Amino acid sequence: MKRIALIFAVCTFLLVVATGARADIITAASDNGTGSEVVPGGFGEGVLAFTDRTYEWVSAPGYSTIADMGLVGADYVKLANNDKTLGDYEVDVTFGQDAEVFLFWDERGSVNAWVSALGFTDTGSRVIGLDALGSTYEHIVLTANLSAGTYTFEELNQGSNRSIYGIAAVPVPGAVLLGILGLSAAGLKLRKFA
């Protein structure tokens, strides 16, 4: 019985270590505009949306909250809102692991073709860009599962009365569950030999 308790304790410890250890999902971002900033694990209600504005990301009334979407603690990229009018704008974002990537697109404009080419689809949810004066701008929440690697996000270029998009990422759903299942199988195997 002591062996089973020990095996259970070891498996529990390994599970806590496996799920508690955090590897950055977004490992780099570089653009040909004013500049971008990766914020590891920093996404949530009220975080700054851009490098050059005090706008914040907040949940949109009537839609899933940022927490409900599983985005609290997500890695995210802050872009410069001034780059929204650059016709040749590009930001290369590197994902260190497979990720569910969220793109926040200002709903005052149509979604550009490169967005669907990367595999993004509309979740039916919205987030709000809240500016310093209290004005709110709804953003469509799109998502795509992307493999580890570097992806180029292109221009917004829809005029100055729109906000540039936002990017956030979490581990692909199920990755943690697969780790838990693997540890459970290892525990059962150990138990068999005990």
C-alpha positions in Angstrom: 0.0 0.0 0.0 2.9 2.4 0.7 4.2 1.8 -2.8 0.9 2.7 -4.3 0.8 5.9 -2.2 4.4 6.7 -3.2 3.6 6.1 -6.9 0.5 8.3 -6.6 2.6 11.0 -4.9 5.3 10.9 -7.6 2.7 11.0 -10.4 0.9 14.0 -8.7 4.2 15.8 -8.4 5.1 15.2 -12.0 1.7 16.4 -13.1 2.0 19.6 -11.1 5.5 20.2 -12.5 4.3 19.4 -16.1 1.3 21.7 -16.0 2.9 24.4 -13.8 6.1 24.9 -15.9 5.4 27.4 -18.5 7.2 27.6 -21.8 6.7 30.7 -23.9 4.3 30.1 -26.7 5.2 33.3 -28.7 9.0 33.4 -28.7 9.6 36.4 -31.0 7.9 39.1 -33.0 9.6 41.6 -35.4 8.0 44.0 -37.8 8.9 46.5 -40.4 7.0 49.3 -38.7 7.4 51.2 -35.5 8.0 48.1 -33.4 6.3 45.3 -31.6 6.5 43.7 -28.1 5.9 40.2 -27.0 4.3 39.9 -23.6 4.7 36.3 -22.3 1.7 35.2 -20.2 0.4 38.7 -19.8 -2.9 38.8 -21.6 -6.1 39.5 -19.6 -8.7 42.1 -18.8 -7.4 45.7 -19.0 -4.0 45.0 -20.5 -2.5 47.5 -22.9 -3.4 46.7 -26.5 -0.7 48.7 -28.4 2.9 49.9 -27.9 2.0 53.5 -28.8 -1.4 54.0 -27.2 -3.0 53.5 -23.7 -5.9 51.5 -25.2 -6.8 48.3 -23.3 -8.3 45.0 -24.3 -11.5 44.2 -22.4 -14.4 41.8 -22.7 -17.3 42.8 -25.0 -20.8 42.8 -23.4 -23.0 40.0 -24.7 -20.1 37.8 -25.8 -17.8 35.3 -24.1 -15.4 37.0 -21.7 -11.7 37.0 -22.1 -11.6 34.5 -19.2 -14.3 32.3 -20.8 -12.2 32.2 -24.0 -9.3 30.8 -22.0 -7.1 33.9 -22.8 -6.2 35.0 -19.3 -2.4 34.4 -19.1 -2.0 34.0 -22.8 1.1 35.3 -24.6 0.3 38.3 -26.7 2.0 40.7 -29.1 1.5 44.5 -28.8 1.8 46.3 -32.1 2.0 50.0 -32.8 -1.4 51.4 -33.8 0.3 54.0 -36.0 1.3 51.1 -38.3 -2.3 50.5 -39.2 -2.0 52.5 -42.4 1.3 51.0 -43.7 0.5 49.3 -47.0 3.5 46.9 -46.8 3.3 46.3 -43.1 4.4 42.8 -41.9 5.1 41.3 -38.5 6.8 37.9 -38.2 5.6 36.0 -35.2 7.4 32.9 -34.0 5.6 30.3 -32.0 7.8 28.0 -30.0 5.2 25.3 -29.9 1.9 24.4 -31.6 -0.6 27.1 -30.6 -4.2 28.2 -30.8 -3.7 31.7 -32.1 -6.3 34.5 -31.6 -6.4 37.5 -33.9 -8.4 40.5 -32.8 -9.7 42.3 -35.9 -11.4 45.8 -35.8 -14.9 45.1 -37.0 -15.2 48.5 -38.7 -13.3 47.0 -41.6 -13.4 43.8 -43.7 -11.1 40.9 -42.8 -8.1 40.9 -45.2 -7.5 37.8 -47.5 -4.2 36.9 -45.8 -6.1 36.2 -42.5 -8.2 33.4 -44.0 -5.1 32.2 -46.0 -3.4 31.5 -42.6 -6.5 29.5 -41.6 -8.2 31.9 -39.2 -12.0 31.6 -38.7 -14.4 33.8 -36.8 -15.2 32.4 -33.3 -18.4 34.5 -33.0 -16.9 36.4 -30.1 -15.7 39.9 -29.7 -13.2 41.9 -27.5 -13.2 45.6 -27.1 -10.3 48.1 -27.6 -11.0 50.7 -25.0 -9.2 54.0 -25.5 -8.2 56.6 -23.0 -11.3 58.7 -23.6 -13.6 55.8 -22.9 -14.5 55.1 -26.5 -14.9 51.5 -27.4 -14.1 49.6 -30.6 -15.3 46.0 -31.1 -12.8 43.5 -32.5 -13.8 40.2 -34.1 -12.1 37.3 -32.4 -10.7 34.9 -35.0 -8.7 31.7 -34.2 -6.4 29.3 -36.0 -4.4 26.3 -34.8 -0.8 26.9 -36.0 2.1 24.6 -35.8 5.4 25.8 -34.2 7.2 28.1 -36.5 7.3 31.6 -37.9 4.3 33.2 -39.6 3.9 36.5 -41.3 0.9 38.7 -40.4 0.4 41.4 -43.0 -1.1 44.8 -43.3 -4.3 46.2 -42.0 -4.2 49.2 -44.4 -7.9 50.1 -44.2 -7.6 53.8 -43.3 -6.7 55.7 -40.1 -10.1 55.3 -38.4 -9.4 51.6 -37.6 -7.2 50.0 -35.0 -4.4 47.6 -35.9 -5.1 44.0 -35.0 -4.0 42.1 -31.8 -2.4 38.7 -31.6 -2.6 36.3 -28.6 -1.8 32.6 -28.3 -2.3 29.6 -25.9 -1.2 26.0 -26.2 -3.2 23.9 -28.6 -6.3 22.6 -26.7 -5.6 19.1 -25.5 -1.8 19.4 -25.2 -2.0 19.6 -21.4 -4.6 16.8 -21.4 -2.3 14.5 -23.4 0.5 15.2 -20.9 -1.8 14.3 -18.0 -2.8 11.1 -19.8 0.8 10.2 -20.4 1.7 10.7 -16.8 -1.3 8.6 -15.8 -0.2 5.8 -18.1 3.2 5.9 -16.6 1.7 5.8 -13.1 -0.3 2.7 -14.0 2.8 1.0 -15.5 4.7 1.7 -12.3 1.9 0.4 -10.2 1.9 -2.8 -12.2 5.5 -3.4 -11.3 5.0 -2.4 -7.6 
